[in-house]
Amino acid sequence: MCKQQDQDQNTTAAVAQAAATKGKEATYLVIGAGTAGLSFIDSLLTLDANATVILVDRNSQPGGHWTKSYPFVRLHQASCNYGVNSLPLSNIRDKKGNERFSVNDLATGQEIKDYYKVVVEQFRECGRVHLYFNCEYSKDDSGNHFVTNIDTNEVTRVSFKKVVVVHTNLLVPSMRNGPPFPIDSSINYAPLNDLPTHVASKQYKKYVVIGAGKTGSDAITYLLRNGVDQSAITWITSRDIWYFVRDGLWGGYKNYRKDTVKLVDPLVKCKSLYEAFLQYEKDGIMARLDTSTIPEVFKGATIDKSELAGFKSIKDVVRLGRVTSITSDEIKLENGTVPLPASPADTLFVDCMADLDGTLYGYRHPEDFKIFDGDQINLGPVVVSFNISCSSALIAYIESTFADDSEMRNNLLYFGRGENHTKPNFKMFFSQFYYQSKTFNALGAYPPAMQFVLNSRTFLDAPCHHYFGLPGFIWAMAGPSQMAKKANKFVERVESGDFPDCQDCFGVAGRKLPEPKDLKIKEKSKVKSNYPPQKKLKPKSKFGLNCCASVDIVNAVEKSGNPTNVNSAVKSNA
């Protein structure tokens, strides 16, 4: 029996080896076709005409966690700077077709998946990217590299000069195989993805939402906006969180620069970071559900005022820690027990739990983490505040522009490392701003690098997205608002220990900014890149590539304060 098994294994290995003899070669192997990986590839192909890529992802389509998302999910940030640099996503355009910032322009999950399909089609068309979806990468003991199709077991040998790895353990409820705790067989339990079907069926009298983060908040909003009364909802929140209120900070298109000053002024005036954060709450920029407690968690979950009002309408909020089990008549939690709100047959438990390891959406970087590490590039750290799209594009710029010196390249980038500086608490908001400021100061040693940032559609503050363009940006930085001066003052206060609740420069104390003489630039190739393709690619669903909303329509939508009006307004005027 054992001898037969050995023969079968040897035969299988021989078949796999034979199938992999015809390999693929490329400059880079990129593992992961989510936002980080796609943004990196997009900018790399644009900047390096000689770069070739092997892209591997275990999903059947591009988009990372978006491919597993619930059907009513939307971006929690403006569409104008999400995605990749070469392709616009936003529905909101000026008369010249440029994307415009609007707090109400929030792409749907389906629009984002369609968008990424077009991005990948651009990769395919340029002829410099080999695409392997529904596949996994592996390496044998001899150092050979393989890509294996999950369904067919077809094996392809691959070779490359560098590997690009996305470091995240993001887990959304639909990716989990059942609940992470024991439940009685009588309990009706479903991931958020199934909620629309259950609500439409009107089968249940009570809904128990487990989770208070971005996903749980979306569940509450969906229930309330689809006719479920607050009295039919129980909300289990293991920990209270802070919310960022997008329309509490930003109003109309013309006021973006003026409104953003409200983020910077407390950094200069307040005596502590905590005081600054509470000032944000007074100004309507941050919010919490229970003002009698201080939330421990801030992950950047972004909502609007109407959603906040809906959250506060929920009366049955359970704050007894994480659920440990559900029996036929009670919910057991870390710090107590509560009865089921109705019979098991009349109650639906909605799984909205993510990041059970306590990280920031699966990101955790040890003290010795490096983005550039010899022949490996590690994506995941956010060097541009709360912006993985721009962070990954910037890393691609550094890879294609600066000489192959990992230490020099890493000296240009600032981000949180270690458990103390990657905790999702209120200090993280300020650390993100600090890391971005330091990164931009470092890039200032080579002015073309900051020119790349300012010209990137993935950069929220890019002049192309805002009123009066570049002159408006310069006026905000150096005019009466003195944004640049205030940002530098904040950095000085952090580094001088002026904030009693930040005495270690967010973990980067003692690092010196590079000087121009420290930077080595690659010789520029004379070959012109064939990416992005010159011809326009028509998406399968309209997400803004071929539609321009007039200024009048945009202003009307912004005044209404209803994000659902954006797409209908654009489509009716297309």
N, C-alpha and C positions, 0 to 999 in steps of 0.2 A: 504494500500500500504506500509506504513512505517513498520507496524507489520510484513508483509510478508518479507520485506527486512531484518529485525532483525532476523527472523527465518532462512533465507537463510545464513546470516553471521554467526549465531551460528552453523548451520549445517556445514558450511565450516571450521570453527575453530575446531569443534569436529573431522572432518575427518582428518584435518592436525595434530591435537594432537594425534589421534590414529595412524596415519602413522609414527609419530616421536617417538613412544614409544620404538622402538628398536633402540637405539642410538649407537654412536661410541665414544670410549674413546681414548685419546692420551695424551702425555705429552705436546705437543705444537699444537696450531692452527696457521697456517701460512696463511695469507690472501694476495694472489698475487703470481702468478707463472711467474713473469718476472725475469730478471737477478738477482736482489737483493734477492728475495725470494728463488730462486733455488740455488744460491750460498750459502746462509745461511744454507739451509737444507742439501746440499751435505756435507759441512764440519761438520755440527752437527752430522749427521749419522755416519760419519767416526770417529769422536772423542768420541762420547758417545754411547756406545753399547746398552744402555737401553732406549735411546730416541725414542719416537714414534711421528708421525706427522699426523695431518689432514691438507691437502692442499686444499684451496678453491680459485677458480678463475672464474670470470664471462665469460672469453673467452672459446672457445671450445677446445683450445690446449695451451700448454705452450709457453712462449716467450714474454709475455707482449706486448709492443708496436710493437715488430717485427711481430706480427700476423696481424697488420694493415698496415705494411709498403709497400712502392711502390716496384714494381717488380724488379727494377734495383738497389735497395739500396745495399750498401756494408758497412762493417765496415770502420770507418775512422781511426782506430788504428790497430796495428798488431794483427793477430789472435792468436798468441802464448800465450797470457795471458788473453784472453777473455773467459768468461763462468764460469765453475766450476772447482774445484781443481782435481777431480777424473778422468776427461775425457778430452783428448786433442782435440783441434779444428783445429790447424794449419795444412796446407798441406806441410809446409816446415820442413823437418826432416833431422837429420844427419844420418850417417850409422847405428847408434844404435837405431834409431827410436825416439830420443829426439827432441822435438819441437825447432826450431831455430827462432830467431828474424829476421824478414825481413820487411822493410818498404813497400814492394810490396805485402805482403801476407795479403789480405783484404778479409775476408770471405763474401760471398753474403748473402742476407737476407734469401734465401731459405736454404742455408747451415746451417745457425744459427737455423732456425726453425727445421730442421731435427736433428741437434745436440741436441736441447733441448728435442725433443721427445725421443732420446736415454737416456738422463739424467733421464727423468721421468720414462722410462722403468726400469732403474736401481733402482729407488725408489720402483717401484712396485715389482720388483723381490726380494728385501731384505725383504719384508713382514712387514715393519715397517711404511709404509706411506699409508694413506687412501686418494685417489685422488677424488676430486669433481670439475670437470670442468663444465662450463656452469652453474655455481651455484653462489649464493650469501649468505653471512653470515648475520644473524640478532640475536638480543637479545631482549627478552620481558621484561616487567616491573617486572617480578618475578625473573629475573636473569637467565632464561633458555636460552640456546644457540641453534640456529638452522641453518641448511644449506638447502637452497631451490633451486631446479632445476628451472632455468628460463623458460624452455619450458614446462615441465610436471607438475610443481608446487609440485613435490614430496618433502616432508619435512623429514629431518633427524635430530634428536636431537643429539647434540654433547657435550662432556664434555672434559675439558683439564685443565692443571695447569697454562699454560702461553699462551698468545696470541702474535703473531709477526705481526706487521702492517708495510706495506711499505708506507711511506709518500711522495707521489709525485702526482702532478696533470698534468702530461705530456699529452699533447693533440697534436696529429698529424692530418693533414688535413682530412684524410679519416674518422676520428672519429667524425668530425663535420657535423652536419645536415644542409648543405648548407652554403653559405657565411655569415660571421659575420657582414654584412652591406647590405643595400638594393641595388638591381640591377634591371635593366630594363629587361623585359621578352624577349627582342631580344638578350640579351647577352649570349654567349656561355661560360660557367664557369665550371671548372672541378678540382677535386683534383689531385695532382701529380700522384697518382696511375693510372689514366687513360691516362697519357701522351703518353706512347708507342702506344696505339691504335690510338690515334688522329694523331700522327706523321706518322704512317704507312698509314693512310687513305689519307694523303696529301690534306686534305680538306681545311686547313687554310693557309693563306698567312702570317699572323702575329701571334706571340705568346707574351702574356704579362705575365711575371712571377712576382708574388707578393710575396716578401719575400727574404731576403738576408742571412739568416742563413744557417745551414747545408742543409736543405731541398731545399731552393731556389738555393743554389750553385750546388747541384746535378742536379736540373732541367736544369740549364744553360749548365752544362757539357754534359748532355744527349742530349740536342738539338744540340749542336755544333758537337758532335761526331756521330750524326745520320743525318748529311747532311743539317741541317738548318743553313743558313747563318746568321751571326751576325746582318745584316741589317733587318732581319725579327723578331728580338727579342727586346722587350722593357722590361727593368728590373726595377721594382719599389722596392726601398730599403728605408724603413721608417727611418732606422738608419744605418750608415756605421759601419762595424764590423772589428775586427782584425782576421786574419787567422793564424793558426799555420801551417807552411810548413814542412811536415814530412821529405821530402828528402832534405830540406834546412838545417836540423840538422844532420840527420843520413845518412851515406853512406852505405857501405857494412857491412856485418856481423862481420868481424874482427875489425872494427873501432868503434863499438858501445860505448865502455867505453871512448875512446878518444874523440869521438864526443860529448858525454854528458857533458864533461867538459865545453863546450861552453854555457851551461845553467847556470852553477854555477859561473864561473869567474866574470860575471858582478854583481852578488850579493855581491861580496867582493870588487870590484873595483869602482863601480859607486856611485855617491854621493846621488842619489835618485832612487826610484823604477821606476819612469817615465824615467829617463835616462837609467836605465838598460833595460827597455822594448824597447826603441829606439835603444839600442845597439843590441838587438836581431834582430830588423829590418835590421840594417846595416849588420849583419852576415847572413841574409837570412833565419832566423828562424821564424820570424813573418812578416806578410805582410798586406797591406791595398790597396784598389782599388784606392783611391784618396789621393795622398800624400799632397794635399793642405789642407786637413781637418784631425782633430784628432778624430778617431772613439771613441765613448763612450762605445761600447760594446765589450766584449770578453767572449765567451762561450766555447772556446776550439774547435771550428770548425776547422777540420784538412784537409788540401788539399795537393796536390803536385804541383810541378813547372809548369807542363803542364796545370793543371786546372787553376792555377793563370793566365797564359798567355791567356787562353780562356776567363776568366772573364774580363781581361783588354781590350780584343778586342771588347767588347760590347760598342757601341757608345751611344745608347739611354738608359741612366740610369736616372731615375726620383727620385729625392731626395726632396720630399715635404711632408714628414711625412706619416702617415698611410692613406690608402684608407678609405673614409667615405661613398661613394656611386658610382655607375656606371650607367650612363644614356645611352641612345641610341647613343649619340655622344661624350660624354666626361667622363673623370675619375676625380672625385672630391676627393681631399686629404685634410689633415689637414691644409696645408699651401699653397694651390693653386689648380688650375685645368689645366688638359692637355686634348687635343682631343684624341679620339680613333685613333690608328695608321692606321686603315683601317675600312671598314664597319663592323658592328656587325657580319654579315654572314661570313666574311673572317678572323675574329679575335677569338682566343681562350685565355681566361684568365685562368691561371694555379695557383691554390691555393697552396702556399708553406708556409703559415703562421702557426706559432706555438708559444706557450708561450706568448699569447697576454696579460697576466698579468705582463709581464716584469721580470719573474723569470728565474732562471737557469734550463731550461728543467723541469719546474714544481716543483722544490724543493724550499721550503721556510720554514725555521725553526725559530720560535720565540725565544726570549731571554731565556725563561725558558725551552726550548726543552731538553729532556733527552733521550738518547738511551736506557738505562736501567731504567725502571720506575716501580718498584715493580713487579707485575705479567705481565707487558707488555714490549715487546722489540720493539723499534721503528727503523726500517731501513730507509735509505734514505741519511743521512749525509755521505759525502765522507771524510774518515779519511786517506785514501791512495790516493795520488794526482791523480785526474781525473780517478779514478778506482773504480767503484761501485762493480765489481766482487770481488776484493781483500778486499775491505772495509767490505763487508757482510760476507766473509769467516772469516775475523779477528774477527768480532763481535761474530760469532758462536764459535770461539776458546775461546774467553773470557767467553762466557756463559757456555761452557763445562768444563773449566779449573779452573776458580776462584770461590770462595765461593759466595753464593747468597746474595751479599751486593751491592746494586745499587750504592751507593755513591762511594765505592771503585772502582767498575768497570768503572763508568763514569770518574773517575779521570785518567784513562788510555787513554782516547780518546779526541782528539782535533779536532774541526771543527767549521765552521762559524755559528753564531746564530744572529738573529735580522736582520732587513732590511739593516742596514749599512754594514753588513759583509756577505751578501748573494747576493749583487748586482753583476750582470755579467759584471764587468768592468775590466780594465787591472790589477788592484790590486789583483783581484781574482787569477790570475796566481801565484803570489808570496804568497798569503795567503795559497793556497793549498800546496805549498812546505813547508811553515812554519808549518802548522798543521800536515803534515806527519812527519816532523822532530821531532816535540814535541811528537807525538804519539809514534814514535819509541824510543825516549829517555825515555819515561815513561815505555814502555814495557821492556826496558833494565834492569829494576829492577828485572825482572824475565827472565833470559836468554833463557829458552825454548820457550818463546813467540816469540822472534826474530828468533829463529831457525825455528819455524812454518812459519813465513813470508818468510824467505829465501828459504824454501823448497816448497813454494806454486807456482804452475804454473800460478796462477792469478796475481802474482807480476811481473811487467815488468822487474825489475832489478834482478830477481832470477837468480842465477848462471847457472841453467840448460838451459837457453835460449841463452847464450852468449859464445863467444869464450873464450876458456881456463877455463871455468867453475868457480869453487870456487877460485882457485888461481888467476884467472883474476879479480874476484870481489875484493879480498883482495888487490891485487896490485893497483887497481883503487882507493880504499878507503885510503890506507896507503902508497902507493908508491909515485912517483914523482908528480902525479896529485893531491894528497892530497884532494880527494873529501870529505872525512869525516871531515877533519879540516875546509875546506871551508864552508861546510854546517853548522857546528857549529858556525863559524864566522858570517854567515848570521843571525842565530838565535840570537846571541849576539848583533848584530847591531840593529835588530828589537826591542829587549827588552831594549836596552839602549836609544832608541829614536834617533838613528843615521840617520835614513831616515826622512827627513822633511815631506814627504807625508805619513808617517805611525807613528803615535804617540800614538797608543793605543794597540799595540801588536795584531792587528787584532781581538780585542774584548776579548782576554783571558789574559789581563794584571793581574798580581798578583797571578796567579795560580802556585802552587808549584808542582814539580814532585814528584810522590810517591817514598818512600824508600822501600827496600825489606821487612822491618819489618811491613810495612803497608798492605802487600798483604797476603791474606788468600787463600790457594789452596785447592780445593776439593780433597777428598780421591779418588785415582784412582781406577776405577772398575777393578775387576779381569776377567770380561767377555770380550771376544774378539769380536770386532765389525764384523758383517757380511756384512759390506758395505765398499767399493764398491764390487759388485759381482766379483768373481774370474774369471769367464769365460768371454771371449770377446763377446760383443754384436755387431752385424753387422748392421750399419746404412742403412737406405733405400736409401740414396744418399751419394756418397763419399765426405766426408769433411775432410779427413785426418786420420781417425781412423785406417785404414788398408793400408795406402800408405806412403812410405818413398821416398822423393826426394833425389837424390844423391847430394853430395857436388858440383860436377861439374855443375849440372843442376841449383842448387840454385845460384851459382856464376854467371852463364850466365844470369839468369833472373834479378838478381840485377844490373848487368851491363847494361842491356837493358833499365832499368828504366820504364818498362811498366808493371803495376800490372796485366793486363789481360793475361800476358804470364805465370803467376804462375800456374794456374789450368791446362792450356793446356799442359804445360811442365810436370807437375806431372802425368796427365792422360795418356799422350803418353808414359811415362816410367813406368807405374804401372805394 
